[in-house]
Each structure stands twice: as C-alpha cells, then as structure tokens.
Amino acid sequence: MKLAPLRRRSDGLAGVSGVARLDRRTARLAARLNPGDIAVIDHADLDRVAAEALVAARPAAVINAKPSISGRYPNLGPQVIVAAGILLLDDVGSEVFGAIKEGAKIRIADDAVHVGESEVATGTLLDTDAVEALMHDARTGLSAQLEAFAANTGEVMNSERALLIDGVGIPKLTTKITGRHTLVVLRGHDHAKDLKALRHYIREYKPVLIGVDGGADALIEAGHKPHVIVGDMDSVSDTALGVGAEVVVHADPDGRAPGLARVQDHGIASQAFPTSVTSEDAAMLLAHDNGAELIVSVGSHATLDEFLDRGRSAMASTFLTRLRLGARVVDAHSVRLMYRNRISGAALLMLILATLIAVVAVLAISDAGRSYLDSLQANWDHFVAWLQDKFS
C-alpha cells in the first residue's frame, strides 16, 4: 500500500495515512496486519517480542492507547518500533477503540489521529530521543522494581508450590519425550536466526519440537513440523493447529481457558494445563516432567534486559521455572556456539573427490580396470559420433 505523505514536523517526523487495524491483543493483531496498515494497540510497557511481531508486518504506524513506556521498568519494545522507522503515537487513551472502526482510513498528523476531517485522539509521538529519555528514567527506578520482583517471586512460589516442587498438575503427553532432546520455540528475539543455525542439530538429534503459540508457526516457516503446541492459542494459526501436533491449552489457575473453545471448534483433541506461569514456562515444565534429556529454548529470554522486559510476574515465573529445570535447559544461542556439524560441506566435497580419484587410479592399474576404461571410452566415442550425426 502506498502511503499518502502529509505535512512534516520541524523535528523530521512525517505524518502518514493508512487502514486502521485494532486489537487489544498485540500478538493477535500482528498476525493479521498488512503492510502499510496502521496498528492500534492497547499495550502498556510494550515488550520487544510484541514489537518485533508488529515490525515484521511492516505497518505504516503504531498507535498505542496505553503508555509504551510507563517507567516501571526499561522495556525494549518502543526502541524496536522507532528503530524500524515506524511512527509511534503513544498514550492516546482507550477511547480510541470507540472512535475508530476496524478497516477505516485514518491519518496521523503531528500528535493527532484523524478520521476524515475529524480529530478523534491525541497522544505523543515518540522518536529515538524521546524513547531514550524515557528508558533512562525507567532505569533509575530499577532497584525498586527488583525489590518488587523479589516479593512477587514469593507470591508465585506460594501459589505454585506444588507445581514447581513436585510437578503436581503437569499433564502427561502422549508424544514420547523421555530421554530425548526437546526444542521449545517462541516467536521471540532472533528465533528465525536461531532455527536456521540449528538445522544441522535438528537433523542429527531429531529433538521433540514444541511450539509455544506463534512458535508453532515459526517452526513451520523454518521447514519443520511441531510435535506439540502449548499456549493460550491466541497467536497460533489454523495452519499450525492442523498439522497434527499434540495440543496443550494454557489455562488460568481457576480452569478458565478461552483458547480451548477455538481448538474444540477445529475438532482437535487437547488437554488443559491450568497454571499461573507463562505459556513459555508451562512448555518447559511439560518437557522436563515428561522426561526430556535436554531442553533447548529458542526465542526465549537470555539477558538481563530481556528478562526485565517481561514484567515482574513473568520474571518470577521464568526465574522459578529455570531454578526447577537447572542445567537441563540451555539457550539456543549457546547450542549454536557449541554445536558444529560433524562433516562440513567442504570436507564432504573433498571426500567425494578423493574417492573418485582412488577409483580411477585402481581402474587404471588393473587389467580388468583398463578393459573397463577402454570400453567406457569406446562407448563415449560412439555417443559423441551419434550426437554429431544428429546435428550435422
């Protein structure tokens, strides 16, 4: 879609127009965005994974009803949006969902959203400098956030003690995992790069492939078929659900599972996993308690910034899950660094050439071999003569 250029601000930010796509679930919206659309989201403290999903869809702009950086912690999503050259209009208010209809043509000029000639919302345009200033302020309060995280960890430990200590409530899978490597894939940071780098590892070890929601689609895009799909089913495609993978629906602790109805509507057998831990952590606990020898995480969180980007409750879930799994879980990047294909392409080519040379040498020094080579030469001469007769 070609974007209509609008007036340019003195700070260099240009207005844009496009078709509005709205959803309060960012992952679900990213799956149906078209290039040039304007995404309208309701996502406080926009995280990097959600931002990367939006950027991959190539929207003209992102309008956020909530503050993209509230200051509670230094979340990474807004940096991803502005670094991609996408307009980010921030904190316009939840009323925007009532003022804009799905599929309407809207335009952003300066700090305002227009439908036709009417101004329907105003916010703050975030550029690189503005995002950096907000991130700086968020970092200054990080110690308070870490203290709150410690308290939240205690709460999660109390509510999920039986699950995290004894594995109570973790479903048993029909997919055979015992003694095998397991790849748990999220559509997260560098997931496509990691999957490409791990193709030889996957071919050799044949790990059980577990897709976490949209991670199932990431596996399919990389040329693999997921064996298990885990999540609340909000961002996994119908295509992925239809590949025949075993499905485990992530449910709330009280048993409510909105994604279960979607799976049942497709006639797919599934089981629920009620827990307050994240879908990613639920998938790792499933792999661990079903006997995985090694769990390799793809698109997960490895650095402190990525860890903090999840928010306190998700941090606590991940922290406690990693404690339970111990050394059995490793990051895909570490596997990429350690794993080397046993025979490189160059070495394989040299082996083939050496074999051919050896065969020719054996044939050349033996009587039977010389007779065979003479016969081969005569047949070649006949073939060349036949071609010359055909085209002369």
NORPE-V700481 format. One record per pair of residues at least 24 apart in sequence whose ideal C-beta (glycine too) atoms are under 10 Angstrom apart, sorted by the first residue. I is the first residue (numbers start at 1). GAP is how many residues later the second one is. Records with the same first field share a line. If there is no record, write none. Layout:
# NORPE-V700481
I: GAP  GAP
This chain:
# NORPE-V700481
1: 33  34  35  36  57  59
2: 34
3: 32  33  35  57  58  104
4: 56  101  103
6: 101  102  103  104  108
7: 102  103
8: 102
9: 100  101  102  116  118
11: 114  116  118  119
12: 115
13: 69  74  75  76  95  97  98  112  113  114
14: 73  94  95
15: 46  72  74  92  93  94  95  97  99  110
16: 43  44  45  70  71  73  90  91  92  93
17: 43  44  88  89  90  91  92  97
18: 41  42  43  69  87  88  89  90
19: 40  41  83  84  85  86  87
20: 41  43  76  80  81  82  83  84  85  86  93  95
21: 36  38  79  81  82  83
22: 41  43  74  75  78  79  80  81  82
23: 74  79  211
24: 41  42  70  73
25: 25  207  209  210
26: 24  25  27  28  36  38  51  208  209
27: 26  27  160  186  187  204  205  207  208  209
28: 25  185  186  206  207
29: 24  25  28  30  33  206
30: 24  25  26  27  29  157  184  205
31: 26  156  183  186  203  204  205  206
32: 25
33: 24  25  26  29
34: 24  25
35: 24  25
36: 24  25
37: 24  25  66
38: 24  25  48  49  51  62  66  67  68  69  70  75
39: 24  25  42  47  49
40: 24  25  49  52  56  57  59  60  62  66  73  81
41: 24  25  27  55  56
42: 24  52  54  55
43: 24  25  32  34
44: 24  25  26  28  31  47  267
45: 24  25  26  27  28  29  30  31  32  33  93  264  265  266
46: 24  29  30  31  32  33  34  35  42  44  263
47: 28  29  30  31  33  141  254  259  261  262  263  264  267
48: 27  28  29  30  31  32  33  140  141  253  257  258  261  262
49: 27  28  31  137  138  139  140  142  165  250  251  252  257  260  261
50: 25  27  30  31  138  185  259
51: 24  25  26  27  28  29  30  31  32  33  35  37  258
52: 24  25  28  29  32  135  136  137  138  139  247
53: 24  27  134  135  161  182
54: 26  27  30  32  34
55: 25  26  28  29  30  31
56: 28  131  136
57: 29
58: 26  28
59: 25  27  28
60: 26  27  47  48
61: 25  26  27  28  45  46  47  52  64
62: 24  25  26  27  28  64
63: 24  25  26  27  28  29  33  37  43  45  50  58  60
64: 24  25  26  27  28  32  59  60  62
65: 25  26  27  28  29  30  31  32  56  58
66: 24  25  26  27  28
67: 24  56  57  59  67
68: 55  56  58  63  66
69: 57  61  62  64  65  66  68  69
70: 64  68
71: 63  64  66  67  68  69  70  74
72: 66  69  70  72  73  76  236  239  240
73: 62  65  66  68  69  71  72  73  75  76  232  235  236  237  238  239  242
74: 60  61  62  63  64  65  66  67  68  71  231  234  235
75: 59  60  63  230  233  234  235  236
76: 55  59  113  229  230  232  233
77: 54  232
78: 48  50  52  53  54  56  57
79: 47  49  52  53  55  56
80: 51  109
81: 45  50
82: 43  44  45  46  47  48  49  50
83: 45  48
87: 38  39  40
88: 35  36  37  38  39  42  43
89: 24  32  33  34  35  36  37
90: 33  34  35  36  40  41  44
91: 30  31  32  33  35
92: 28  29  30  31  32
93: 28  29  30
94: 27
95: 25  26
96: 24  25  26  27
97: 24
138: 170
139: 166  169
142: 162  166
145: 163  166  167  170
146: 162  166  169
148: 164  167  168
149: 158  159  162  163  164  166  167  170
150: 162  166  169
151: 161  165
152: 159  160  161  162  163  164  165  167
153: 159  160  162  163  164  166  167  170
154: 162
155: 121  157  158  161
156: 120  121  156  157  158  159  160  161  163  164  165
157: 159  162  163  166
159: 94  116  117  118
160: 93  115  116  117  121  125  156  157  160  161
161: 159
163: 90  110  111  112  113  114  119  122  126  157  158  161
164: 111  113  117  121  153  156  157  159  160
165: 155  159
166: 123
167: 118  119  121  122  123  157
168: 121
169: 84  104  105  106  116  120
170: 78  103  105  112  115  116  118  119  120
171: 59  75  77  78  99  100  101  102  103  111  114  115  118  119
172: 99  114  117  118
173: 35  37  54  55  57  73  75  98  113  114  116  117  118
174: 54  72  95  97  116
175: 33  34  35  52  53  70  71  111  112  115
176: 32  51  114  115
177: 30  31  33  50  51  109  110  111  112  113  114  115  116  118
178: 30  112  113  114  115
179: 112  113  114  115
180: 25  26  27  28  107  110  111  112  113  114
181: 24  25  26  27  106  111  112  113  114  115  154
182: 25  26  27  28  45  46  101  102  104  105  106  108  109  110  111  112  113  114  115  146  147
183: 24  25  26  27  28  32  36  41  43  44  104  109  111  112  113  114  115  149  152
184: 24  25  26  27  28  31  44  46  96  97  99  100  102  103  108  111  112  113  114  115  116  145  148
185: 24  25  26  27  28  29  30  31  32  33  34  37  39  41  95  98  111  112  113  114  115  147
186: 24  25  26  27  28  29  32  45  92  93  94  97  111  112  113  114  115
187: 24  25  26  27  28  29  30  31  32  34  48  49  111  112
188: 24  26  27  30  92  109  110  111  112  113  118
189: 109  110  111  112  113  114  117  120  144
190: 108  109  112  142  143  146
191: 24  27  28  30  31  107  108  109  141
192: 26  29  30  106  107
193: 105  106  139  140  143
194: 24  28  102  103  104  105  106  137  138  139  141  142
195: 24  26  27  28  29  103  104  137
196: 26  27  140
197: 101  135  136  138  139  140  142
198: 24  26  98  100  134  135  137  138  141
199: 24  25  142
200: 139  140  141  142  143  144
201: 95  131  134  135  137  138  139  140
202: 94
203: 138
204: 135  137  138
205: 88  89  91  130  134
207: 80  85  86  87  88  89
208: 38  79  82  84  87
209: 36  89
210: 35  36  38  73  74  76  77  82  85  87  88
211: 25  29  32  34  72  87
212: 24  38  66  67  68  69  70  71  72  85  86  87  88
213: 24  27  37  46  66  67  70
214: 26  85
215: 25  64  65  68  83  84  85
216: 24  25  27  29  31
217: 24
218: 80  81
219: 24  26  79
222: 76
228: 55  58  59  62
229: 34  39  41  54
230: 43  49  50  51  52  53  54  55  56  57
231: 28  42  47  48  49  51  52
232: 25  26  27  28  30  46  47  50
233: 24  25  26  27  28  29  30  33  35  37  46
234: 24  25  28  45
235: 24  44
236: 26  27
238: 24  28
241: 25  27  29
242: 24  25  26
244: 24
246: 24  25
247: 24  25
248: 24  25  31  34  35  38
249: 24  25  30  33
250: 24  25  27  28  29  30  31  32  33
251: 24  31
252: 24
253: 24
275: 42
276: 37  40  41
277: 36  37  39  40  41  43  44
278: 32  35  36  37  38  39  40  43
279: 38
280: 30  34  37  38  41
281: 33  35  36  37  38  39  40  41  43  44
282: 35  39
283: 38
284: 34  37  38  40  41  44  45
285: 36  39  40
287: 38  41  42
288: 33  36  37  38  40  41
289: 35  36
292: 33  36  37
293: 35
294: 33  34  35  36  41
295: 30  33  34  35
296: 33  34  35  36  37  38  39  40  43
297: 25  28  32  33  34  35  36  37  38
298: 33  34  35  37
299: 32  33
300: 29  31  32  33
301: 30
302: 28  29  30  31  32
303: 28
